[in-house]
């Protein structure tokens, strides 16, 4: 599976697909807002990688390569289209993120919603340790769980 940088022309269709995911709906990221956010991230030069699906990108990894706690990269989002779960896209995107971050750092960080137990298990299977919680950081009544992994 080839993970590659997101192309600007792919943003509208990918945003429309991913905006249907329950997590993005809960966080108020409809297709228009997600498209706007991704275009802005491209403009800032943030890391945006895609994994292929049968009819175009089916998975997205959005990250910052450095700066987190002045020590490492930050994974903002991994999202896989509903029909593409279980095909290894999430793992491929996570591996690509870690490879990019490892070029300049030995640490990777991410946040997971306290209600997103599937994501918590996914990251823990891939060597991430839960190191803290930030209650109400993004949504009232929801804690964002801080995960960390030492790379390389």
Phi, psi and omega in degrees: 000132182257113172269135184216167178296145175292138175259143183305323182294340182273347188301311183301312182292319180295317179299318179297321180291311185287332181296345179279349181291139181306321181297315181290325175298316181297327180268010173072027180260082175286177186301317182295316181291319179296318178300315179299316180298317181292320177297319178295319179296319175300316180296328179275352180080022178289161180286122177224112181242150177233152174246143186285150170234182182296333182231037180123186182301133180241358179213150183227139170237124180240123186211164171248127186289342181199179175100339184292120183053026183058025185224340187194184180275159181233123176273110181282321186196134161240128178221135179237132180306146186308317182282358184249005179295147176085004182259004179089006181295316180299316179295319179295319178294318179296317179297319178296317176303310182297321179297318179295315182293323183296344177296331184230004185205163175250011185225142174233139181232154175199164175242144176227134177298143182298334180275350185268072185294328178297317178293321178301314178297318180303308183293322178296321176298333181262019171092008179274142178249136175286125185238359179175179179219144178238092183294132175068018183300315183248312180238139176301137177079002179240126175269138172264122183270127181273127177243150183218147174217134172277128183264151169066000000 
